[in-house]
Structure formats: structure tokens, C-alpha cells
Amino acid sequence: MPTNGIECRELWKIPAEHVLYREDGTFYMPLERFPGALCDANGYILFKTERDYKECPQLRIGVRVDVPKGIAQIPGYVRARGGGTIDKEAEDAIETTFTLERDLQKALREHIQQLDDDLRITDGGKERIVASGRIDITAEDKQGAVVVIELKSGEADRSAVGQLLSYMGDLLAEDASKAVRGILVAPSFRDSVVAAARAVPSLQLKKYSIRFSFEDANQ
């Protein structure tokens, strides 16, 4: 039986970025990234968007999240121990997002200098696990600062900023002697994200785009 959110995600193949665990399913810290999931000893409830999470009538969201009757009573609960199903359309949409972000991560690892020619990847080719989750790419710049790189295949919102800052805070807690900065990579950014970046000098936004080229193949 899993004992934390990371184990739940890996064991039950939960298609979520942030997964929290509570054995009886009644009390959690707030979800910060989406898709997100709340787990108990037998299964999980998946929230595709922050709006779905905040509008769920079974949750009492404050400093902590109370679920008086447990998450197993929420419609859409997946009983992972003993089998369960998840809405196929939601599953396909989430998996598509994950696939795009995996492809983006792979491409960026192979061409990190295109993002910043001062960077050197230091995570050994694997996502680094910290208290708040998994860092997409961890690097170091020529000044010796740790650089946390977070990738989004769609428009980046405030939750992406919170996610990145949490990772940066985790690394500072591990070693306060090293400077830490963050780079958020996405095709577009909400105005709230741009505003946040103005107030946080150590946070940099990088926009990416995909270009296609075509040539005749029937000559």
C-alpha cells in the first residue's frame, strides 16, 4: 500500500502533476498544480483543472482541505485497489498534455544552450525529486547558481509560478549557501504570470514556439 502522493502516482499511474495522500481521505494540504489528485488507501479523485477542484462541493478548502465524508464519496472516485475507471476523454486530454511536456523536456535537454548558453544540466538526465514534487530540469549557470526549469505545454498560469517557486524554496532549504533561480518555459503566459515575474527577479519567463517546414516527397 502506498504511503505518500509520489508512491500513489507511480503505483496507480495517476495522470496528475500534484498528488497528495491521506490514508482515510479526509484531510489534506491544498493542491497547487493541475491536473491534481487526492488519494486515500484505496484510490483517488482526479481534478483536471483548478476550477474543478475549487468548485467541488465535497471539499472545504481553506488553509487545509477538509473532506468530511472522505474522497471515496466524491463522484469520479477511482478505486485503484480492486479496479476502477476514469473518464476516457479526460484521461486522453491529460495524457496528451503529459506527452507534449515529456517531448518538450527531451528536446530541451538535447538543446539546453538554445534556452540559455550559460546553462549546464546537473540532474543526470532525470527529474529531481524534492519535497514539493519533481523538477523538470535542474541545471547550473556559469556563476554557480542552481537553475530550476519548469516546462508547460500550454499557457502558464499562477499555479505554474507557485509550482516553480516551491521547487526553488525546496532547494534553498536543502542548501541555503547556493543561489537559486527559476525559468518557466511555455508557449504563452497569463498576465498574472508576467506581473509575478516583474516582482521576482530570480524568475525568468521563456516563450517557445514550434516551427514546421515542408518539402515535396513525391518527386
C-alpha positions as CSV (number, residue, x, y, z in Angstrom):
1,M,0.0,0.0,0.0
2,P,1.4,3.5,-0.9
3,T,2.3,5.9,1.9
4,N,2.6,9.2,0.1
5,G,1.5,11.0,-3.0
6,I,4.5,10.2,-5.1
7,E,4.1,6.5,-4.4
8,C,0.4,6.7,-5.3
9,R,1.1,8.4,-8.6
10,E,3.7,5.8,-9.6
11,L,1.8,2.7,-8.4
12,W,-1.6,3.7,-9.8
13,K,-0.3,5.5,-12.8
14,I,-2.2,8.7,-11.9
15,P,-2.1,11.3,-14.7
16,A,-1.5,14.2,-12.4
17,E,1.2,16.8,-11.6
18,H,0.5,17.1,-7.9
19,V,-0.7,14.1,-5.9
20,L,-1.5,14.2,-2.1
21,Y,-2.2,11.2,0.1
22,R,-4.2,10.7,3.3
23,E,-5.0,7.2,4.4
24,D,-8.6,7.9,5.4
25,G,-9.1,10.5,2.7
26,T,-10.5,13.3,5.0
27,F,-7.8,15.9,5.4
28,Y,-5.1,17.3,3.0
29,M,-2.8,20.2,2.3
30,P,-4.2,22.3,-0.7
31,L,-3.4,21.1,-4.2
32,E,-1.2,23.6,-6.0
33,R,-0.7,22.2,-9.5
34,F,-3.2,20.7,-12.0
35,P,-4.1,18.1,-13.1
36,G,-4.1,17.2,-9.4
37,A,-5.2,14.3,-7.3
38,L,-6.2,13.4,-3.7
39,C,-5.6,9.8,-2.7
40,D,-6.7,7.6,0.2
41,A,-5.7,4.0,0.9
42,N,-7.8,2.5,-1.8
43,G,-7.9,5.0,-4.7
44,Y,-8.0,8.7,-5.8
45,I,-10.1,11.5,-7.1
46,L,-8.6,13.4,-10.1
47,F,-9.2,17.2,-10.7
48,K,-8.3,18.1,-14.3
49,T,-8.3,21.8,-13.6
50,E,-8.1,24.2,-10.6
51,R,-11.7,25.2,-11.3
52,D,-12.9,21.6,-10.9
53,Y,-11.1,21.4,-7.6
54,K,-12.3,24.7,-6.2
55,E,-15.9,24.0,-7.2
56,C,-16.1,20.5,-5.8
57,P,-18.9,20.7,-3.2
58,Q,-17.5,17.8,-1.2
59,L,-14.3,19.8,-0.4
60,R,-13.9,22.5,2.3
61,I,-10.9,24.4,1.0
62,G,-9.1,26.8,3.3
63,V,-5.6,26.7,4.8
64,R,-6.2,22.9,4.8
65,V,-8.6,20.8,2.8
66,D,-11.3,19.0,4.8
67,V,-13.3,16.2,3.2
68,P,-15.8,15.3,5.9
69,K,-17.1,12.2,4.2
70,G,-13.8,11.2,2.6
71,I,-12.8,11.4,-1.0
72,A,-14.4,8.0,-1.8
73,Q,-17.8,9.7,-1.7
74,I,-16.9,12.2,-4.4
75,P,-18.3,11.3,-7.9
76,G,-15.5,10.2,-10.2
77,Y,-13.5,8.5,-7.4
78,V,-11.3,5.8,-8.9
79,R,-10.9,2.7,-6.8
80,A,-7.3,1.7,-7.7
81,R,-7.1,-1.2,-5.3
82,G,-9.5,-3.7,-6.9
83,G,-10.0,-1.7,-10.1
84,G,-11.7,1.5,-11.2
85,T,-12.3,3.6,-14.3
86,I,-11.7,7.2,-15.2
87,D,-13.5,9.3,-17.8
88,K,-11.8,8.4,-21.1
89,E,-12.0,11.9,-22.6
90,A,-10.4,13.4,-19.5
91,E,-7.7,10.7,-19.4
92,D,-6.8,11.2,-23.1
93,A,-6.6,15.0,-22.7
94,I,-4.3,14.7,-19.7
95,E,-2.1,12.1,-21.3
96,T,-1.8,14.3,-24.4
97,T,-0.6,17.2,-22.1
98,F,1.9,14.9,-20.4
99,T,3.2,13.6,-23.7
100,L,3.8,17.1,-25.1
101,E,5.6,18.1,-21.9
102,R,7.7,14.9,-22.0
103,D,8.6,15.6,-25.6
104,L,9.4,19.3,-24.8
105,Q,11.6,18.2,-21.9
106,K,13.5,15.7,-24.1
107,A,14.1,18.3,-26.8
108,L,15.2,20.9,-24.3
109,R,17.7,18.5,-22.6
110,E,19.2,17.9,-26.0
111,H,19.4,21.6,-26.8
112,I,19.7,23.4,-23.5
113,Q,22.0,26.1,-25.0
114,Q,19.1,27.3,-27.1
115,L,17.4,28.3,-23.9
116,D,20.5,29.8,-22.3
117,D,24.1,29.2,-23.4
118,D,25.3,29.6,-19.8
119,L,23.5,26.5,-18.6
120,R,24.7,23.0,-17.8
121,I,22.3,20.3,-16.8
122,T,23.1,18.7,-13.5
123,D,20.3,16.3,-12.8
124,G,21.9,13.3,-14.6
125,G,19.1,13.3,-17.2
126,K,16.3,12.5,-14.6
127,E,13.7,14.7,-12.9
128,R,14.9,15.7,-9.5
129,I,12.6,14.8,-6.6
130,V,12.1,17.5,-3.9
131,A,9.5,17.9,-1.2
132,S,7.1,19.7,-3.5
133,G,7.3,17.3,-6.4
134,R,9.5,16.6,-9.5
135,I,11.7,19.3,-11.1
136,D,11.5,19.0,-14.9
137,I,15.2,20.0,-15.4
138,T,17.8,21.1,-12.9
139,A,20.8,23.0,-14.2
140,E,23.6,25.3,-13.1
141,D,24.8,28.5,-14.7
142,K,28.3,29.8,-15.0
143,Q,28.0,31.8,-11.8
144,G,27.3,28.6,-9.9
145,A,23.6,29.2,-9.2
146,V,21.2,26.4,-9.3
147,V,18.6,26.8,-12.1
148,V,15.2,25.2,-11.8
149,I,13.4,24.8,-15.2
150,E,9.7,24.2,-15.3
151,L,8.0,23.3,-18.6
152,K,4.4,23.8,-19.7
153,S,2.9,22.7,-23.0
154,G,0.0,25.2,-22.7
155,E,-0.5,28.7,-21.3
156,A,1.3,29.1,-18.0
157,D,-0.9,30.4,-15.1
158,R,-0.4,31.3,-11.5
159,S,-0.3,27.7,-10.4
160,A,2.8,27.2,-12.6
161,V,4.5,30.1,-10.8
162,G,3.6,28.7,-7.4
163,Q,4.9,25.3,-8.5
164,L,8.3,26.7,-9.7
165,L,8.7,28.9,-6.6
166,S,8.0,25.9,-4.4
167,Y,10.8,23.9,-6.1
168,M,13.2,26.8,-5.7
169,G,12.3,27.1,-2.0
170,D,12.9,23.3,-1.5
171,L,16.4,23.7,-3.0
172,L,17.2,26.7,-0.8
173,A,16.1,24.7,2.2
174,E,18.5,21.9,1.2
175,D,21.4,24.3,0.7
176,A,21.0,28.0,1.6
177,S,24.6,28.7,0.5
178,K,23.8,28.4,-3.2
179,A,21.8,30.9,-5.2
180,V,18.7,29.6,-6.9
181,R,16.8,31.0,-9.8
182,G,14.0,29.7,-11.9
183,I,13.0,29.6,-15.6
184,L,9.4,29.0,-16.6
185,V,9.1,27.8,-20.2
186,A,5.7,27.9,-22.0
187,P,4.2,28.9,-25.3
188,S,2.3,31.8,-23.6
189,F,1.8,33.4,-20.2
190,R,-1.2,34.8,-18.5
191,D,-0.9,38.5,-17.4
192,S,-0.8,37.4,-13.8
193,V,2.3,35.4,-14.5
194,V,4.1,38.3,-16.3
195,A,3.2,40.5,-13.3
196,A,4.6,38.0,-10.8
197,A,7.9,37.8,-12.8
198,R,8.3,41.5,-12.5
199,A,8.3,41.2,-8.7
200,V,10.6,38.2,-8.5
201,P,14.0,39.0,-10.1
202,S,15.1,35.4,-9.8
203,L,12.2,34.2,-12.0
204,Q,12.6,34.3,-15.8
205,L,9.9,33.6,-18.4
206,K,10.9,32.0,-21.7
207,K,8.4,31.6,-24.6
208,Y,8.8,28.7,-27.0
209,S,7.3,28.1,-30.4
210,I,7.2,25.1,-32.8
211,R,8.0,25.8,-36.4
212,F,7.1,23.4,-39.3
213,S,8.9,23.1,-42.7
214,F,7.5,21.3,-45.7
215,E,9.1,19.8,-48.8
216,D,7.8,17.7,-51.7
217,A,8.1,14.0,-51.1
218,N,6.6,12.7,-54.4
219,Q,9.4,13.7,-56.8
